[in-house]
């Protein structure tokens, strides 16, 4: 059973290791076009400037440098980044489901030993 869990966890990591897809548009409220980012551009971004939303692929390093982050108080000039396919469609980013499932499976694997 523990080998099956290990193989399943490995398959999840491999499946999630390709290039990410992000919405890409300038001054758009409802994005339509999703693009395949290069492997180096590993993060989707939503950047709001004077209330105008821009969506694109960026590196995680670049996203980490963008301030301030969007929250309930800051909405007109802010940024938010995420790392799942097309996650930059809205202003609020949720938990990465793949990460949660992986952590649960790995913890199950190690507690079975």
C-alpha positions as a LaTeX table, in Angstrom:
\begin{tabular}{lrrr}
\hline
Residue & $x$ (\AA) & $y$ (\AA) & $z$ (\AA) \\
\hline
Unk1 & 0.00 & 0.00 & 0.00 \\
Unk2 & 2.80 & 2.43 & 0.87 \\
Unk3 & 4.38 & 1.89 & $-2.56$ \\
Unk4 & 1.10 & 2.70 & $-4.26$ \\
Unk5 & 0.88 & 5.96 & $-2.30$ \\
Unk6 & 4.46 & 6.84 & $-3.24$ \\
Unk7 & 3.80 & 6.19 & $-6.95$ \\
Unk8 & 0.59 & 8.24 & $-6.81$ \\
Unk9 & 2.34 & 11.17 & $-5.08$ \\
Unk10 & 5.16 & 11.03 & $-7.65$ \\
Unk11 & 2.61 & 11.07 & $-10.50$ \\
Unk12 & 0.97 & 14.17 & $-9.05$ \\
Unk13 & 4.30 & 15.99 & $-8.91$ \\
Unk14 & 5.21 & 14.97 & $-12.47$ \\
Unk15 & 1.80 & 16.00 & $-13.80$ \\
Unk16 & 2.14 & 19.41 & $-12.18$ \\
Unk17 & 5.70 & 20.08 & $-13.33$ \\
Unk18 & 4.96 & 21.35 & $-16.85$ \\
Unk19 & 4.55 & 24.92 & $-17.96$ \\
Unk20 & 1.73 & 26.88 & $-16.40$ \\
Unk21 & $-1.19$ & 28.47 & $-18.29$ \\
Unk22 & $-2.14$ & 32.02 & $-17.38$ \\
Unk23 & $-4.64$ & 34.56 & $-18.56$ \\
Unk24 & $-2.96$ & 37.36 & $-20.48$ \\
Unk25 & $-4.61$ & 40.71 & $-21.12$ \\
Unk26 & $-4.23$ & 44.42 & $-20.48$ \\
Unk27 & $-7.01$ & 46.51 & $-18.91$ \\
Unk28 & $-9.51$ & 43.66 & $-18.75$ \\
Unk29 & $-12.10$ & 42.76 & $-16.14$ \\
Unk30 & $-13.10$ & 39.40 & $-17.60$ \\
Unk31 & $-10.14$ & 37.57 & $-19.17$ \\
Unk32 & $-10.74$ & 35.39 & $-22.23$ \\
Unk33 & $-7.31$ & 34.44 & $-23.56$ \\
Unk34 & $-5.15$ & 31.91 & $-21.76$ \\
Unk35 & $-1.55$ & 31.43 & $-22.88$ \\
Unk36 & 1.07 & 28.74 & $-22.28$ \\
Unk37 & 3.87 & 30.32 & $-20.29$ \\
Unk38 & 7.44 & 29.23 & $-20.78$ \\
Unk39 & 8.95 & 27.01 & $-18.10$ \\
Unk40 & 10.94 & 29.98 & $-16.77$ \\
Unk41 & 7.75 & 32.01 & $-16.25$ \\
Unk42 & 6.35 & 29.88 & $-13.46$ \\
Unk43 & 3.75 & 32.20 & $-11.94$ \\
Unk44 & 0.52 & 33.89 & $-13.02$ \\
Unk45 & 0.07 & 37.50 & $-11.99$ \\
Unk46 & $-2.77$ & 39.96 & $-11.65$ \\
Unk47 & $-1.51$ & 43.55 & $-11.45$ \\
Unk48 & $-3.95$ & 46.38 & $-10.74$ \\
Unk49 & $-2.88$ & 49.93 & $-11.58$ \\
Unk50 & $-5.36$ & 52.75 & $-11.04$ \\
Unk51 & $-8.12$ & 50.14 & $-11.05$ \\
Unk52 & $-7.07$ & 48.66 & $-14.44$ \\
Unk53 & $-6.27$ & 44.94 & $-14.33$ \\
Unk54 & $-3.40$ & 43.38 & $-16.25$ \\
Unk55 & $-2.87$ & 39.63 & $-16.28$ \\
Unk56 & 0.29 & 37.85 & $-17.39$ \\
Unk57 & 2.98 & 35.22 & $-16.79$ \\
Unk58 & 5.90 & 36.23 & $-14.57$ \\
Unk59 & 8.68 & 34.61 & $-12.60$ \\
Unk60 & 8.03 & 33.94 & $-8.93$ \\
Unk61 & 10.99 & 36.15 & $-8.06$ \\
Unk62 & 9.45 & 39.09 & $-9.93$ \\
Unk63 & 6.06 & 38.49 & $-8.32$ \\
Unk64 & 7.61 & 38.48 & $-4.87$ \\
Unk65 & 9.01 & 41.96 & $-5.56$ \\
Unk66 & 5.64 & 43.47 & $-6.51$ \\
Unk67 & 4.04 & 45.50 & $-3.71$ \\
Unk68 & 1.55 & 46.09 & $-2.29$ \\
Unk69 & $-0.32$ & 42.81 & $-2.40$ \\
Unk70 & $-4.06$ & 42.86 & $-3.13$ \\
Unk71 & $-6.30$ & 42.41 & $-0.11$ \\
Unk72 & $-9.64$ & 43.69 & 1.15 \\
Unk73 & $-8.21$ & 47.18 & 1.76 \\
Unk74 & $-5.90$ & 47.51 & $-1.25$ \\
Unk75 & $-7.65$ & 47.02 & $-4.58$ \\
Unk76 & $-6.79$ & 49.94 & $-6.91$ \\
Unk77 & $-2.98$ & 49.62 & $-6.99$ \\
Unk78 & $-1.84$ & 46.15 & $-6.03$ \\
Unk79 & $-0.71$ & 42.76 & $-7.27$ \\
Unk80 & $-1.32$ & 39.10 & $-6.57$ \\
Unk81 & 0.47 & 36.00 & $-7.82$ \\
Unk82 & $-0.45$ & 32.32 & $-7.99$ \\
Unk83 & 0.95 & 29.09 & $-9.39$ \\
Unk84 & $-1.90$ & 27.03 & $-10.83$ \\
Unk85 & $-3.35$ & 27.09 & $-14.34$ \\
Unk86 & $-5.41$ & 30.22 & $-15.07$ \\
Unk87 & $-5.47$ & 31.21 & $-11.41$ \\
Unk88 & $-5.14$ & 34.91 & $-12.26$ \\
Unk89 & $-8.76$ & 35.27 & $-13.37$ \\
Unk90 & $-9.95$ & 36.87 & $-10.13$ \\
Unk91 & $-8.42$ & 39.17 & $-7.57$ \\
Unk92 & $-8.31$ & 36.68 & $-4.71$ \\
Unk93 & $-6.09$ & 33.63 & $-4.96$ \\
Unk94 & $-7.08$ & 30.36 & $-3.26$ \\
Unk95 & $-5.02$ & 27.51 & $-1.88$ \\
Unk96 & $-3.21$ & 25.36 & $-4.42$ \\
Unk97 & $-5.18$ & 22.09 & $-4.46$ \\
Unk98 & $-2.23$ & 20.13 & $-5.85$ \\
Unk99 & $-0.07$ & 21.15 & $-2.91$ \\
Unk100 & $-2.69$ & 20.16 & $-0.35$ \\
Unk101 & $-3.22$ & 16.72 & $-1.92$ \\
Unk102 & 0.53 & 16.12 & $-2.17$ \\
Unk103 & 1.12 & 16.98 & 1.48 \\
Unk104 & $-1.69$ & 14.67 & 2.60 \\
Unk105 & $-0.40$ & 11.78 & 0.50 \\
Unk106 & 3.17 & 12.19 & 1.66 \\
Unk107 & 2.13 & 12.35 & 5.29 \\
Unk108 & 0.06 & 9.18 & 4.81 \\
Unk109 & 3.07 & 7.49 & 3.24 \\
Unk110 & 5.35 & 8.29 & 6.15 \\
Unk111 & 2.82 & 7.41 & 8.85 \\
Unk112 & 2.26 & 3.96 & 7.27 \\
Unk113 & 5.87 & 2.90 & 7.83 \\
\hline
\end{tabular}
